[in-house]
Amino acid sequence: MTQEYRDGPVTDLAALTEDALVALTNRGLYKRALGLADQVRLEVTADGTLRATMPDGNTTQLSPDEALGQAQCSCGADGLCRHVLATVLAYQRADNKVTASADPGEAVSADATVWSPGEFTDETLRSAFGAQTMTSARRLMTRGLSGTVHRGAAPSVDLPTATVRFLVPHILEFALSEGHDPTLVVLAVWLCRQADQTDPAGDHVSVDLSGSWTVEWPRVLRLLNELVADGIANTDAAFPFALGRRELAGLPWPQGAWDELADQVAAHAARRATHDPERTARLVAELMARHATANGGRQPLNPILGLQVPSRTQCDHLRLRGLGARVRVWSGADSDEWQWVAEVYLVDPISGVVMVVRHKWRGPLAQGTSGRRVGGVGLDRLATGEIVTESAYRLANRELKLGRNRIAPTAVMAAPDIWPELPAPVLVTDFAAGVADLAARPPSLLAPRVMADNLRLLRAVEIHHIRYQAGAQRMTATLLDAAGQPALAEYDYNQAAPGGIEALSDALAGPGWVAGEVHRRGGMLRIRPTAVLDDTGHFTVPDLVTTGEPIPLQPSSPSGDALDRALAKARADLAAALHHGVHGPVDLDDSADALAALGLSETAHAVRTVRDVPTWVAAELRVLFAEELR
């Protein structure tokens, strides 16, 4: 390779790491560029323009005042091509600003240090994005702004429906967001600025800048009171949920709970198996809790109401990795009307944000998930591979919708073993720290309503005590981290995946990585696995294992300790009271006595004295909070 270069503005390219270049394009394009880099002839002109000649005769040119995406290439490709990437890689090697690791495909900036995008001034932002973008950002700020700032050499900011990544230190033009929306970049900078003031040393800092907002839901409260007083059993599908939805417009978290409550009432009216009385009770309590807390004046409004959250965000370029799937099925009127729901979990390897692709269908139980496709991609490939898409959009609750765009299709490739490289908090190698992280979070009834918020990846250096409880139809296994701290994996038999328990048992035979939804109980992490990657590289998604003999369904045996059972009974009895209606005193003495005997005297009193809508809500909230604090 001929080397003709000098120090100048283009040396900013030296700070682009492998992750940054892959995020800007895709891994396949990056690997092809690697093969060209050693054969590129470079030249930097007197005005700082970088020119490169490829072995195939194509030429590229990048001026010092241009962003990388504005590079010119004679190949005629739209956007960043392999020739532009090869130019960057060749320049980095020639300039000796990037140090190669043991893997020649990896590169790490030699001067990469922790920095903060909060250093960008408003004048810098205005110069880069224009006055109109700044005005739009300030308009959003008036209703509040919240997010999580992740610090590091390539810091990122999780906004409610997007993640903004600052790929190159101190250079604003390399900030990347879903949809390439500059307004999101401005908001992310402002959050970083606030994080620098409130917690300058934290690795992951949650920031909330609440605007002025008056919470008034008179129609919603009236309808909720009617539901609780009259009972779900006496409510039909014609209940005026549309009136309440209009009142909650612009408040995505309450509106999401309201829509789910409407679905539950409709499911009961249609006698569908998807109706869950306890879930219905929880939704009513959640709406009451969000209203009361928002009007209390002591809590930030953004996590409670989701004020600044747009309903959807277009994602021009996403690169995600599969973390398995969860599949559920309910019986229908006949053998061909089973209702299926599959949720595939995909993680952004840089920010650690987990998104969910949701797919519903009807079909016979025997067919299982075979042949099911989303956005033209099979469920199994989506759950285990690396997805690159330019035709997707993200909803407020982090659900990802895949489009069918022939020009920019969704591509899925075999995923490399990147699980150990995922960032915190999605990656948990210290189980005690994982418990502490969950304990520090706000109550789930008041947290943002995002999907897979509790999905984690646990590193298990040792796995033992794999057992199957026939009565409960549950498999359990004890996972140990490097310090010997235990976590419990629990997987119930799933008739959608009759071979899931056996496959999971085999996958947990040795050390590995376990992905799944976690919660804490008794000071220990508990995880419901969605996927397992063992140390040999074998990938198992138990809910997609359709082979195997179905296990006859049996009555569930009691699980947990006495307190678990007492709280579960109280929750079930309160759901039954909601089902029939709270017109007056309700006989909940048995549940109250069980709670009182275990020392929960105030919760027992709240359950015992249920006589109207406010006392039912108070009792339901106490029981739910007691379960969550276990």
Phi and psi in degrees as a GROMACS rama.xvg file:
@    title "Ramachandran Plot"
@    xaxis  label "Phi"
@    yaxis  label "Psi"
@TYPE xy
-80.5076  132.171  THR-2
-115.72  113.654  GLN-3
-133.911  105.162  GLU-4
-156.53  168.008  TYR-5
-150.717  166.238  ARG-6
-67.8476  142.162  ASP-7
179.178  -168.811  GLY-8
-58.2027  -30.0953  PRO-9
-69.737  -8.56067  VAL-10
-63.9946  -11.7757  THR-11
-59.4894  -27.9006  ASP-12
-62.6606  -22.1804  LEU-13
-65.9815  -20.7475  ALA-14
-84.6707  -5.82086  ALA-15
-76.6126  111.893  LEU-16
-82.5097  173.951  THR-17
-58.5815  -46.1493  GLU-18
-58.6873  -39.1646  ASP-19
-66.3296  -44.4886  ALA-20
-67.3836  -38.4525  LEU-21
-67.0509  -39.0747  VAL-22
-63.8852  -34.8442  ALA-23
-75.8887  -22.753  LEU-24
-129.603  -108.55  THR-25
-163.15  166.809  ASN-26
-68.1284  -35.6031  ARG-27
-61.3103  -45.1925  GLY-28
-64.3514  -38.686  LEU-29
-63.0438  -43.451  TYR-30
-65.1347  -37.1733  LYS-31
-66.4367  -36.0576  ARG-32
-66.7264  -34.2839  ALA-33
-57.9842  -38.9013  LEU-34
-69.7436  -20.3725  GLY-35
-92.5633  -23.0378  LEU-36
-57.7663  -37.9568  ALA-37
-74.0949  -9.6206  ASP-38
-110.764  12.3713  GLN-39
-89.7931  136.624  VAL-40
-99.6569  121.962  ARG-41
-106.824  150.509  LEU-42
-152.347  135.716  GLU-43
-114.952  120.31  VAL-44
-77.6764  175.214  THR-45
-63.3594  -28.9511  ALA-46
-88.6833  6.90432  ASP-47
91.1045  5.35828  GLY-48
-76.3042  134.279  THR-49
-97.1244  125.075  LEU-50
-121.221  144.884  ARG-51
-142.283  141.379  ALA-52
-115.074  127.454  THR-53
-88.4196  158.961  MET-54
-63.1349  -22.9797  PRO-55
-89.8989  6.53413  ASP-56
95.4797  -15.545  GLY-57
-68.7246  151.882  ASN-58
-127.214  147.297  THR-59
-125.235  155.813  THR-60
-146.48  134.757  GLN-61
-136.998  117.624  LEU-62
-81.4264  153.622  SER-63
-65.7911  -21.0519  PRO-64
-98.7482  14.3197  ASP-65
-109.848  149.071  GLU-66
-74.8409  160.463  ALA-67
-58.2047  -37.5416  LEU-68
-67.1371  -10.965  GLY-69
-96.3848  5.95335  GLN-70
-60.3414  142.665  ALA-71
-99.8154  134.321  GLN-72
-136.141  139.248  CYS-73
-73.3512  -9.94787  SER-74
-71.9275  -18.4124  CYS-75
82.3396  6.21459  GLY-76
-70.1964  146.192  ALA-77
-77.3002  135.046  ASP-78
74.5162  -160.742  GLY-79
-75.1735  127.586  LEU-80
-110.383  175.935  CYS-81
-66.5517  -26.2386  ARG-82
-69.1889  -40.5899  HIS-83
-65.3384  -43.0069  VAL-84
-63.0542  -41.5575  LEU-85
-62.2018  -35.2642  ALA-86
-63.1536  -45.0664  THR-87
-62.1909  -45.8941  VAL-88
-64.4406  -41.1362  LEU-89
-64.8262  -40.4304  ALA-90
-64.3426  -40.9851  TYR-91
-61.5695  -42.7226  GLN-92
-68.2552  -40.1525  ARG-93
-68.72  -38.5256  ALA-94
-79.6312  -12.0674  ASP-95
58.1154  34.3654  ASN-96
-97.2038  -7.69253  LYS-97
-122.78  132.073  VAL-98
-97.7962  125.612  THR-99
-77.0041  142.147  ALA-100
-92.5354  -172.488  SER-101
-60.2381  -33.2236  ALA-102
-89.6278  117.405  ASP-103
-63.4191  -14.7509  PRO-104
-84.1718  -4.67758  GLY-105
-109.858  147.257  GLU-106
-143.528  140.581  ALA-107
-129.231  128.809  VAL-108
-61.0983  131.002  SER-109
-70.2251  -25.6562  ALA-110
-109.757  22.5  ASP-111
-68.9382  120.614  ALA-112
-134.432  162.965  THR-113
-68.3037  131.105  VAL-114
-145.099  172.68  TRP-115
-127.221  129.318  SER-116
-63.9275  -11.4626  PRO-117
-61.9181  -11.5153  GLY-118
-71.7998  -19.4559  GLU-119
-72.5327  125.938  PHE-120
-81.9597  165.203  THR-121
-62.3306  -32.3901  ASP-122
-65.6946  -39.507  GLU-123
-64.1199  -42.9091  THR-124
-63.677  -42.8849  LEU-125
-64.7553  -40.5245  ARG-126
-64.7228  -35.9111  SER-127
-79.785  -38.0716  ALA-128
-117.429  -14.3575  PHE-129
97.8277  159.714  GLY-130
-68.3627  -33.1131  ALA-131
-65.0126  -39.1418  GLN-132
-63.947  -41.2088  THR-133
-63.5308  -38.9002  MET-134
-65.063  -42.4046  THR-135
-62.592  -40.5057  SER-136
-65.0659  -41.1366  ALA-137
-67.0397  -33.4177  ARG-138
-64.1325  -41.117  ARG-139
-65.4633  -35.6451  LEU-140
-63.9019  -29.0078  MET-141
-64.6626  -23.128  THR-142
-99.7613  4.47298  ARG-143
104.795  157.272  GLY-144
-148.787  134.561  LEU-145
-145.131  159.046  SER-146
175.356  -179.997  GLY-147
-121.991  128.037  THR-148
-98.2012  124.232  VAL-149
-108.173  117.039  HIS-150
-88.8476  161.902  ARG-151
153.017  -172.697  GLY-152
-63.6935  -31.7227  ALA-153
-124.125  77.0567  ALA-154
-63.5411  156.009  PRO-155
-140.241  160.118  SER-156
-131.825  123.333  VAL-157
-88.0502  109.464  ASP-158
-93.0355  166.902  LEU-159
-55.3233  -37.047  PRO-160
-125.45  17.5751  THR-161
-160.482  158.685  ALA-162
-121.682  128.838  THR-163
-105.354  126.938  VAL-164
-117.292  133.375  ARG-165
-103.195  96.8764  PHE-166
-76.6902  -27.2418  LEU-167
-125.716  128.883  VAL-168
-57.6237  131.927  PRO-169
69.5476  9.16036  HIS-170
-122.935  113.135  ILE-171
-71.8298  -30.0761  LEU-172
-66.9017  -15.5543  GLU-173
-97.9525  17.7585  PHE-174
-76.9964  134.491  ALA-175
-125.316  131.94  LEU-176
-137.194  157.173  SER-177
-60.1627  134.598  GLU-178
78.2996  -0.743832  GLY-179
49.4436  44.196  HIS-180
-90.2966  112.024  ASP-181
-65.3104  -24.1201  PRO-182
-60.988  -38.697  THR-183
-64.8489  -36.1207  LEU-184
-64.4741  -42.6793  VAL-185
-61.9284  -46.3069  VAL-186
-61.2396  -39.03  LEU-187
-64.6822  -39.7576  ALA-188
-62.7046  -42.3929  VAL-189
-64.5077  -37.9029  TRP-190
-66.011  -40.7236  LEU-191
-61.0345  -39.1224  CYS-192
-62.1278  -43.1824  ARG-193
-68.8921  -38.7834  GLN-194
-62.4097  -36.2832  ALA-195
-63.7309  -28.8858  ASP-196
-82.9567  -40.438  GLN-197
-85.1186  -36.3181  THR-198
-149.857  80.0165  ASP-199
-69.7872  -14.2762  PRO-200
-105.355  -11.5086  ALA-201
-71.3408  145.381  GLY-202
-78.9636  -34.2625  ASP-203
-133.83  110.723  HIS-204
-119.451  122.232  VAL-205
-86.8732  131.031  SER-206
-125.613  136.565  VAL-207
-134.177  122.041  ASP-208
-118.522  86.7204  LEU-209
-75.6961  136.707  SER-210
-90.3211  -173.683  GLY-211
-85.1643  131.514  SER-212
-156.839  135.878  TRP-213
-106.739  125.391  THR-214
-94.9256  110.205  VAL-215
-132.947  111.193  GLU-216
-126.293  53.4593  TRP-217
-59.4768  -39.7841  PRO-218
-70.1841  -41.3315  ARG-219
-63.3216  -43.8358  VAL-220
-63.8336  -39.8588  LEU-221
-63.0759  -42.8414  ARG-222
-68.0284  -37.5549  LEU-223
-64.4841  -41.979  LEU-224
-61.7005  -38.5614  ASN-225
-64.062  -42.0926  GLU-226
-61.0817  -46.6671  LEU-227
-69.7699  -40.8578  VAL-228
-69.5703  -44.6097  ALA-229
-84.1759  -28.3346  ASP-230
94.2363  146.337  GLY-231
-62.7326  -35.2422  ILE-232
-62.248  -23.619  ALA-233
-104.78  15.3302  ASN-234
-114.679  132.716  THR-235
-107.279  177.626  ASP-236
-66.0475  -13.4225  ALA-237
-83.2737  1.34361  ALA-238
-54.2267  135.495  PHE-239
-76.0402  64.771  PRO-240
-66.0496  -28.0373  PHE-241
-61.3401  -33.1024  ALA-242
-63.4569  -44.9579  LEU-243
-67.0791  -35.0336  GLY-244
-64.1863  -39.658  ARG-245
-64.083  -35.3772  ARG-246
-69.5102  -27.5755  GLU-247
-94.1858  9.9736  LEU-248
-57.1897  133.603  ALA-249
87.0803  -0.309413  GLY-250
-121.05  81.3776  LEU-251
-62.9032  -33.0387  PRO-252
-71.8704  -50.4382  TRP-253
-61.9669  -38.0495  PRO-254
-65.0953  -36.4049  GLN-255
-63.5378  -42.2  GLY-256
-65.7667  -39.3752  ALA-257
-63.8414  -43.321  TRP-258
-64.0269  -39.6937  ASP-259
-66.8727  -37.9443  GLU-260
-63.1706  -40.8991  LEU-261
-61.1493  -39.9925  ALA-262
-63.6048  -38.6443  ASP-263
-67.0721  -42.3816  GLN-264
-64.741  -41.5468  VAL-265
-64.669  -38.8201  ALA-266
-63.8083  -38.4904  ALA-267
-66.7077  -43.5381  HIS-268
-62.578  -33.0382  ALA-269
-90.9712  2.87681  ALA-270
58.286  39.2911  ARG-271
-87.3061  149.247  ARG-272
-69.6292  -13.2799  ALA-273
-74.2324  -10.1082  THR-274
-71.6885  129.77  HIS-275
-126.022  108.175  ASP-276
-58.6347  -39.7804  PRO-277
-70.9869  -35.6657  GLU-278
-65.4423  -39.5949  ARG-279
-61.0907  -43.9495  THR-280
-63.0375  -40.3615  ALA-281
-64.1382  -38.8121  ARG-282
-65.372  -41.7981  LEU-283
-61.1965  -45.9633  VAL-284
-63.9021  -37.51  ALA-285
-62.0761  -45.8096  GLU-286
-62.9716  -42.4215  LEU-287
-62.9345  -41.5128  MET-288
-67.0173  -42.1563  ALA-289
-63.6883  -40.4944  ARG-290
-65.2922  -47.1456  HIS-291
-64.7377  -41.7292  ALA-292
-69.7048  -40.2046  THR-293
-64.123  -31.8925  ALA-294
-88.6606  -3.67604  ASN-295
-75.1941  -22.439  GLY-296
78.832  6.76775  GLY-297
-115.487  -5.58811  ARG-298
-119.013  147.326  GLN-299
-59.2695  140.337  PRO-300
-81.758  -28.2093  LEU-301
-60.3588  -49.773  ASN-302
-64.8537  -26.1138  PRO-303
-81.7125  -38.0088  ILE-304
-111.438  -24.5531  LEU-305
69.2916  43.5487  GLY-306
-57.2758  -43.7038  LEU-307
-93.7877  11.4094  GLN-308
-87.3016  117.053  VAL-309
-70.3242  152.663  PRO-310
-67.3111  -29.7773  SER-311
-154.594  152.394  ARG-312
-132.35  123.401  THR-313
-70.8019  135.228  GLN-314
-112.229  104.904  CYS-315
-72.9821  -29.6739  ASP-316
-152.7  120.396  HIS-317
-131.282  138.928  LEU-318
-127.512  112.299  ARG-319
-129.293  157.871  LEU-320
-119.399  140.814  ARG-321
-71.7269  137.955  GLY-322
-122.511  31.6446  LEU-323
92.5249  -164.799  GLY-324
-155.15  162.357  ALA-325
-128.659  132.56  ARG-326
-124.664  132.638  VAL-327
-127.908  150.773  ARG-328
-143.091  142.47  VAL-329
-127.028  144.187  TRP-330
-70.9295  147.804  SER-331
-113.077  -159.298  GLY-332
-69.4185  -31.7623  ALA-333
-145.275  -175.815  ASP-334
-66.0964  -16.7704  SER-335
-100.186  6.10856  ASP-336
-119.072  30.2022  GLU-337
-67.4692  138.993  TRP-338
-98.6927  127.071  GLN-339
-116.514  143.203  TRP-340
-137.001  123.329  VAL-341
-116.142  134.317  ALA-342
-121.53  118.674  GLU-343
-102.55  130.654  VAL-344
-101.55  127.521  TYR-345
-128.174  132.587  LEU-346
-114.731  138.652  VAL-347
-77.4374  116.274  ASP-348
-68.0103  -13.8237  PRO-349
-94.0146  -50.2932  ILE-350
-87.3066  -23.7731  SER-351
81.2829  5.96804  GLY-352
-73.2216  132.319  VAL-353
-100.655  130.272  VAL-354
-116.65  162.494  MET-355
-128.856  128.232  VAL-356
-98.9024  119.437  VAL-357
-109.553  135.729  ARG-358
-137.011  128.665  HIS-359
-118.116  146.053  LYS-360
-161.611  170.967  TRP-361
-121.165  141.75  ARG-362
177.558  170.161  GLY-363
-67.6266  151.069  PRO-364
-63.1996  -36.3489  LEU-365
-64.8439  -26.1058  ALA-366
-72.353  -29.6244  GLN-367
62.0191  -147.323  GLY-368
-96.5112  2.29045  THR-369
-62.6072  133.887  SER-370
82.3925  -3.81204  GLY-371
-75.9943  133.829  ARG-372
-131.828  147.507  ARG-373
-129.191  123.584  VAL-374
59.7074  29.751  GLY-375
81.8353  6.01409  GLY-376
-118.659  136.02  VAL-377
-65.8215  146.39  GLY-378
-58.0324  -42.0357  LEU-379
-65.1557  -40.5436  ASP-380
-68.4818  -37.3321  ARG-381
-64.9932  -37.165  LEU-382
-77.6363  -17.832  ALA-383
-122.03  -7.71957  THR-384
-105.609  -169.785  GLY-385
-105.907  124.275  GLU-386
-107.147  133.785  ILE-387
-124.869  121.439  VAL-388
-140.172  146.76  THR-389
-124.218  13.7523  GLU-390
-133.086  49.0716  SER-391
-128.859  158.963  ALA-392
-137.658  154.31  TYR-393
-113.897  128.059  ARG-394
-83.1057  170.369  LEU-395
-59.5178  -31.595  ALA-396
-89.9045  15.1026  ASN-397
72.1231  16.692  ARG-398
-76.6945  135.555  GLU-399
-106.093  127.368  LEU-400
-105.653  120.744  LYS-401
-93.729  129.604  LEU-402
-91.8506  172.755  GLY-403
-114.794  76.5425  ARG-404
-102.888  116.482  ASN-405
-68.7376  -29.3663  ARG-406
-76.2853  -39.3652  ILE-407
-126.45  71.8927  ALA-408
-73.1233  163.849  PRO-409
-83.2226  126.339  THR-410
-112.194  141.678  ALA-411
-126.078  128.974  VAL-412
-122.882  163.106  MET-413
-62.2575  128.347  ALA-414
-82.0369  130.027  ALA-415
-69.3114  166.258  PRO-416
-77.5665  83.3401  ASP-417
-107.472  -0.625325  ILE-418
-52.7206  -43.6846  TRP-419
-64.774  -13.4942  PRO-420
-98.5474  -0.75553  GLU-421
-65.7212  149.616  LEU-422
-82.1402  163.018  PRO-423
-72.8959  154.604  ALA-424
-89.3306  -0.358843  PRO-425
-66.2978  -31.3631  VAL-426
-93.1409  125.984  LEU-427
-124.548  110.063  VAL-428
-105.179  -17.2071  THR-429
-114.399  104.736  ASP-430
-65.9841  -33.7291  PHE-431
-63.9469  -40.8858  ALA-432
-66.1741  -33.3776  ALA-433
-64.5416  -39.4395  GLY-434
-63.7615  -44.329  VAL-435
-63.1845  -37.4998  ALA-436
-63.6513  -43.4703  ASP-437
-67.1692  -37.7414  LEU-438
-65.5878  -29.2578  ALA-439
-82.6  -7.9102  ALA-440
-80.5139  155.712  ARG-441
-69.3937  162.538  PRO-442
-54.8957  141.65  PRO-443
-61.2005  -28.4564  SER-444
-65.9664  -19.5376  LEU-445
-115.388  0.71219  LEU-446
-82.393  162.442  ALA-447
-55.3903  140.058  PRO-448
-87.293  75.2374  ARG-449
-113.346  146.987  VAL-450
-76.6  147.963  MET-451
58.6619  28.4076  ALA-452
-66.8131  -23.1354  ASP-453
-102.553  13.6711  ASN-454
-77.2544  127.007  LEU-455
-133.288  164.984  ARG-456
-120.526  112.849  LEU-457
-100.179  134.395  LEU-458
-93.1368  114.994  ARG-459
-106.898  112.247  ALA-460
-82.3862  -15.5639  VAL-461
-151.991  140.991  GLU-462
-134.218  128.547  ILE-463
-150.144  -178.448  HIS-464
55.3062  48.2058  HIS-465
-79.4186  118.922  ILE-466
-134.524  154.326  ARG-467
-120.487  122.477  TYR-468
-96.3011  106.741  GLN-469
-62.2848  -40.809  ALA-470
-62.8505  -43.9715  GLY-471
-87.9013  -8.495  ALA-472
52.1784  51.2582  GLN-473
-132.914  136.7  ARG-474
-102.789  135.519  MET-475
-127.473  152.149  THR-476
-149.618  145.669  ALA-477
-98.4812  123.955  THR-478
-102.576  139.733  LEU-479
-119.976  136.194  LEU-480
-87.0564  -174.578  ASP-481
-63.6483  -25.1755  ALA-482
-91.262  2.56791  ALA-483
84.7077  6.46915  GLY-484
-74.125  130.746  GLN-485
-87.8972  156.179  PRO-486
-139.679  153.449  ALA-487
-112.195  123.732  LEU-488
-93.9871  130.327  ALA-489
-129.97  129.917  GLU-490
-139.826  115.403  TYR-491
-84.8757  147.634  ASP-492
-56.0213  133.627  TYR-493
-121.816  114.812  ASN-494
-67.471  -13.2108  GLN-495
-74.22  -20.6392  ALA-496
-138.531  77.4852  ALA-497
-61.1914  -21.0296  PRO-498
-96.4534  8.14717  GLY-499
-64.0141  -43.832  GLY-500
-64.3558  -45.628  ILE-501
-64.3499  -42.6342  GLU-502
-65.1563  -39.3269  ALA-503
-67.6169  -39.6892  LEU-504
-59.7925  -42.5797  SER-505
-65.8461  -39.8591  ASP-506
-67.2715  -27.9868  ALA-507
-92.9175  18.4379  LEU-508
-71.9553  -18.9177  ALA-509
-146.464  -176.99  GLY-510
-58.5871  152.712  PRO-511
176.628  -165.398  GLY-512
-116.653  129.387  TRP-513
-118.432  118.116  VAL-514
-99.8109  146.755  ALA-515
167.308  175.217  GLY-516
-80.9659  130.669  GLU-517
-114.468  154.244  VAL-518
-147.586  170.412  HIS-519
-113.584  145.05  ARG-520
-152.33  122.439  ARG-521
61.8451  35.4438  GLY-522
75.9711  14.4552  GLY-523
-129.659  144.342  MET-524
-74.3646  138.789  LEU-525
-126.14  135.826  ARG-526
-130.506  137.559  ILE-527
-103.448  103.169  ARG-528
-63.0299  135.63  PRO-529
-106.261  -20.2468  THR-530
-165.511  153.999  ALA-531
-133.939  132.468  VAL-532
-117.282  110.361  LEU-533
-84.3178  173.704  ASP-534
-71.8246  -5.26634  ASP-535
-92.6052  -3.52784  THR-536
91.8845  7.40766  GLY-537
-82.3114  132.275  HIS-538
-107.573  127.596  PHE-539
-126.809  128.007  THR-540
-117.418  97.9889  VAL-541
-58.9407  -35.1663  PRO-542
-74.2661  -6.25187  ASP-543
-107.635  8.52357  LEU-544
-90.6881  96.6577  VAL-545
-90.6045  -12.5977  THR-546
-80.8475  153.075  THR-547
123.97  159.896  GLY-548
-82.32  127.9  GLU-549
-59.9063  142.409  PRO-550
-95.0463  128.789  ILE-551
-57.182  132.947  PRO-552
-67.2231  135.79  LEU-553
-125.549  156.656  GLN-554
-60.2929  137.14  PRO-555
-70.1814  137.355  SER-556
-89.7804  153.96  SER-557
-58.8561  138.057  PRO-558
-123.409  160.874  SER-559
81.1596  -177.155  GLY-560
-90.5009  -172.923  ASP-561
-62.2716  -37.2133  ALA-562
-68.4481  -41.1713  LEU-563
-56.6767  -45.2581  ASP-564
-68.6872  -36.7537  ARG-565
-67.3333  -42.2093  ALA-566
-67.7191  -38.5933  LEU-567
-63.8195  -39.9685  ALA-568
-65.4486  -42.7685  LYS-569
-63.0641  -41.1461  ALA-570
-63.3887  -42.5678  ARG-571
-65.2989  -40.8843  ALA-572
-68.4087  -37.5242  ASP-573
-67.9539  -36.5943  LEU-574
-64.7006  -37.8121  ALA-575
-65.524  -37.5914  ALA-576
-63.7138  -41.8535  ALA-577
-63.6381  -38.261  LEU-578
-60.8482  -42.4184  HIS-579
-90.9327  -19.3096  HIS-580
104.812  139.021  GLY-581
-102.45  86.012  VAL-582
-93.4958  -14.8873  HIS-583
-173.998  -162.229  GLY-584
-54.3814  136.382  PRO-585
-114.156  136.535  VAL-586
-80.524  96.9567  ASP-587
-122  25.8009  LEU-588
-61.8205  -39.1746  ASP-589
-61.1062  -44.9834  ASP-590
-64.3721  -42.5538  SER-591
-63.2501  -41.5363  ALA-592
-62.8838  -41.37  ASP-593
-64.031  -39.5977  ALA-594
-69.9638  -41.38  LEU-595
-63.438  -38.0842  ALA-596
-64.6237  -21.6217  ALA-597
-101.624  8.53657  LEU-598
96.2329  -1.17355  GLY-599
-90.1855  69.1503  LEU-600
-67.1286  -41.8923  SER-601
-69.1956  -40.8367  GLU-602
-64.384  -40.1716  THR-603
-61.5314  -41.7986  ALA-604
-63.7823  -41.7436  HIS-605
-62.9443  -39.8237  ALA-606
-69.3351  -41.5021  VAL-607
-66.8626  -29.9774  ARG-608
-100.699  19.3004  THR-609
-64.4272  123.606  VAL-610
-144.075  -13.2622  ARG-611
-155.001  -172.372  ASP-612
-62.6125  -50.7236  VAL-613
-59.9385  -40.1611  PRO-614
-71.8113  -31.6046  THR-615
-65.9329  -44.1776  TRP-616
-61.5235  -43.6805  VAL-617
-61.4993  -42.3391  ALA-618
-67.7758  -43.0625  ALA-619
-61.3415  -43.5512  GLU-620
-64.6589  -41.6165  LEU-621
-61.9218  -42.8083  ARG-622
-66.9267  -43.3476  VAL-623
-64.1618  -43.4556  LEU-624
-66.6421  -37.6026  PHE-625
-62.7873  -40.923  ALA-626
-64.4369  -41.3189  GLU-627
-69.846  -28.5447  GLU-628
-85.7182  -0.460123  LEU-629
